[in-house]
Amino acid sequence: MKKNSAFSLIELSIVILAIAALLAGILQGKTIVTKARMRSAQNQTLQSPVAQISNLVAWWETTSERSFDSIERVNGSTISTWYDINPNSVVAINATQSNSSYKPFYKTNIEGGLPMLNFVSGGDYLNIADGTVPYENSSYTIFIVGKFYSCSSICNILTSGTATGSQLNAFQYSSSGNILNNWQSSNVSASKPGIVNTHIYTFIYYNISGIGRKIYVDGVRKVINGSIVTRAGGRSSNYIGSTSSSTGLDGYLGEIIIFDRNLKIEERQGIEKYLSLKWGISLS
């Protein structure tokens, strides 16, 4: 009996070692795949058409080593600066937050093995320079890659100006799951695109009657509003996220690209294709 017991212990030890080796191999394999996805995303970012298109104002994304300080590029870490990687900027438009209570979180392996910034609805937000979001009646094209969750009413993704004096220009989502461009209370809305999944949202304003504002979701136009709504000022109070818990962003952001003009069709489609390949999002 003693010999059998000893033999059983040896067998058990071998099984445990085999399982440990197998688990280590699986974990190592996952790490290799994750690193490969990151390298691929970084290469796609470098080779993308974004920087070759004129009137690029700002470009924030979450995969580049230049996007965050290395000490903060750790799963679960709060982010104090989201760096603008626009190579054409004389002065980079970095998104910052000094108050630890309102810093978003860096989270790994959120979409297709890639990291994203997690904003909690309690009021996480980042400050960006006045005038970053095109103001008054200037044209723009803005791309946002994100996934969004609960919202009590209307929640802010990106904002410029205030709700007084016809200044507000906000990019939002609603409790009903709609995506909106709120131009001083004059909304255009893409109805229920499935915001809990990661999508590419393209917002366009072209200051020409009959074109006005458009919203695309994953490359497909969902709404067009040809009316021109006069907007005054609105150069100040630029934020990613929301300064108010009642309109707080609850979800993830992977990329924001701002141009201060209406892009040509082929330019828009080129950027949407880049974002689709990088983030693993099918264009409809």
QUIZI-V325738 format. One record per backbone hydrogen bond with DSSP energy under -1.0 kcal/mol. CO is the residue of the C=O (numbers start at 1). NH is the residue of the N-H. E is the energy in kcal/mol with one decimal. If there is no record, write none. Layout:
co=CO nh=NH e=E
co=CO nh=NH e=E
//
This chain:
co=1 nh=5 e=-2.4
co=2 nh=6 e=-2.5
co=3 nh=7 e=-2.5
co=4 nh=8 e=-2.3
co=5 nh=9 e=-2.1
co=6 nh=10 e=-2.0
co=7 nh=11 e=-2.4
co=8 nh=12 e=-2.6
co=9 nh=13 e=-2.3
co=10 nh=14 e=-2.2
co=11 nh=15 e=-2.4
co=12 nh=16 e=-2.6
co=13 nh=17 e=-2.5
co=14 nh=18 e=-2.4
co=15 nh=19 e=-2.6
co=16 nh=20 e=-2.6
co=17 nh=21 e=-2.4
co=18 nh=22 e=-2.2
co=19 nh=23 e=-2.8
co=20 nh=24 e=-2.5
co=21 nh=25 e=-2.1
co=22 nh=26 e=-2.3
co=23 nh=27 e=-2.8
co=24 nh=28 e=-2.5
co=25 nh=29 e=-2.3
co=26 nh=30 e=-2.4
co=27 nh=31 e=-2.3
co=28 nh=32 e=-2.3
co=29 nh=33 e=-2.3
co=30 nh=34 e=-2.7
co=31 nh=35 e=-2.5
co=32 nh=36 e=-2.2
co=33 nh=37 e=-2.4
co=34 nh=38 e=-2.2
co=35 nh=39 e=-2.5
co=36 nh=40 e=-2.4
co=37 nh=41 e=-2.5
co=38 nh=42 e=-2.7
co=39 nh=43 e=-2.3
co=40 nh=44 e=-2.4
co=41 nh=45 e=-2.1
co=42 nh=46 e=-2.1
co=43 nh=47 e=-2.1
co=50 nh=53 e=-1.4
co=55 nh=260 e=-1.9
co=58 nh=258 e=-2.6
co=59 nh=85 e=-3.0
co=60 nh=256 e=-2.7
co=64 nh=67 e=-1.3
co=67 nh=83 e=-2.8
co=69 nh=72 e=-1.4
co=72 nh=74 e=-2.1
co=74 nh=77 e=-2.5
co=77 nh=106 e=-3.2
co=80 nh=97 e=-2.3
co=82 nh=95 e=-2.6
co=86 nh=89 e=-1.2
co=92 nh=94 e=-1.1
co=95 nh=82 e=-3.2
co=96 nh=127 e=-3.5
co=99 nh=102 e=-2.0
co=102 nh=125 e=-2.0
co=104 nh=79 e=-2.5
co=105 nh=118 e=-3.4
co=106 nh=76 e=-3.3
co=107 nh=116 e=-2.4
co=111 nh=114 e=-1.6
co=114 nh=110 e=-2.7
co=114 nh=111 e=-1.6
co=116 nh=107 e=-2.4
co=117 nh=253 e=-2.2
co=118 nh=105 e=-2.6
co=119 nh=251 e=-2.2
co=120 nh=123 e=-1.6
co=120 nh=124 e=-1.9
co=124 nh=242 e=-1.2
co=126 nh=240 e=-2.4
co=127 nh=96 e=-2.2
co=129 nh=132 e=-1.8
co=135 nh=138 e=-1.9
co=140 nh=205 e=-2.5
co=141 nh=259 e=-2.3
co=142 nh=203 e=-3.1
co=143 nh=257 e=-2.3
co=144 nh=201 e=-3.2
co=145 nh=254 e=-2.8
co=145 nh=255 e=-1.2
co=146 nh=199 e=-2.1
co=147 nh=252 e=-3.1
co=153 nh=175 e=-2.3
co=155 nh=173 e=-2.0
co=157 nh=241 e=-2.2
co=158 nh=171 e=-3.0
co=159 nh=239 e=-1.8
co=160 nh=169 e=-2.6
co=166 nh=232 e=-1.9
co=168 nh=184 e=-1.4
co=169 nh=160 e=-1.5
co=170 nh=182 e=-2.8
co=171 nh=157 e=-3.0
co=171 nh=158 e=-1.6
co=172 nh=180 e=-2.8
co=173 nh=155 e=-3.0
co=174 nh=177 e=-1.8
co=178 nh=174 e=-2.0
co=179 nh=190 e=-3.3
co=180 nh=172 e=-2.5
co=181 nh=188 e=-1.3
co=182 nh=170 e=-2.5
co=183 nh=186 e=-1.2
co=186 nh=183 e=-1.8
co=188 nh=181 e=-2.3
co=190 nh=179 e=-2.3
co=194 nh=197 e=-1.9
co=195 nh=148 e=-3.0
co=199 nh=146 e=-1.7
co=200 nh=218 e=-3.0
co=201 nh=144 e=-2.6
co=202 nh=216 e=-2.7
co=203 nh=142 e=-2.8
co=204 nh=214 e=-2.3
co=205 nh=140 e=-2.1
co=206 nh=208 e=-3.0
co=208 nh=211 e=-2.2
co=208 nh=212 e=-1.7
co=212 nh=206 e=-2.7
co=213 nh=225 e=-2.8
co=214 nh=204 e=-2.6
co=215 nh=222 e=-3.1
co=215 nh=223 e=-1.3
co=216 nh=202 e=-2.6
co=217 nh=220 e=-1.5
co=218 nh=284 e=-1.8
co=220 nh=217 e=-2.6
co=223 nh=215 e=-1.8
co=225 nh=213 e=-2.1
co=226 nh=210 e=-2.4
co=233 nh=136 e=-1.5
co=235 nh=131 e=-2.5
co=236 nh=161 e=-2.7
co=238 nh=128 e=-2.0
co=239 nh=159 e=-2.4
co=240 nh=126 e=-2.5
co=247 nh=156 e=-2.6
co=250 nh=149 e=-3.2
co=251 nh=119 e=-2.8
co=252 nh=147 e=-2.0
co=253 nh=117 e=-2.9
co=254 nh=62 e=-1.4
co=255 nh=145 e=-2.7
co=256 nh=60 e=-2.7
co=257 nh=143 e=-2.7
co=258 nh=57 e=-3.1
co=258 nh=58 e=-1.2
co=259 nh=141 e=-1.8
co=264 nh=268 e=-2.7
co=265 nh=269 e=-2.7
co=266 nh=270 e=-1.8
co=267 nh=271 e=-1.9
co=268 nh=272 e=-2.5
co=269 nh=273 e=-2.3
co=270 nh=274 e=-1.9
co=271 nh=275 e=-2.6
co=272 nh=276 e=-2.3
co=273 nh=277 e=-2.4
co=274 nh=278 e=-2.4
co=275 nh=279 e=-2.5
co=276 nh=280 e=-1.1
co=276 nh=281 e=-1.6
//
